[in-house]
Amino acid sequence: MRDSLRQKAIDVCNRKIAQKGEAVGLSFYAFFANRNDDPECLMEAAEWWIRTHQLDHFEKAVKIRDMIRKGM
C-alpha cells in the first residue's frame, strides 16, 4: 500500500475512533470521497482489504489502523 494511502487510512481510522469510540467499524470505502475520483487508489485499497487480508466488508477501525501501522 502506498504511503499516502496508508497515512490517509490511519487518519480516517483515528478520526472515526475519536468520534464514535473504539468499537466503530468501517469499510475501505471510508478512505475515499463519495465519488470515484481516484480509481487506482481505490483498487489498491480494495486489493489490500479483500485479496491480501480477506477482511469482512466492515471491520473495527482499531484493527485496521493497527494492521496498517504494523505494515501488514
Sequence and secondary structure as in RCSB ss.txt:
>XXXX:A:sequence
MRDSLRQKAIDVCNRKIAQKGEAVGLSFYAFFANRNDDPECLMEAAEWWIRTHQLDHFEKAVKIRDMIRKGM
>XXXX:A:secstr
  HHHHHHHHHHHHHHHHHH TT EE GGGGS SS S HHHHHHHHIIIIIIT   SSEEHHHHHHHHHTT 
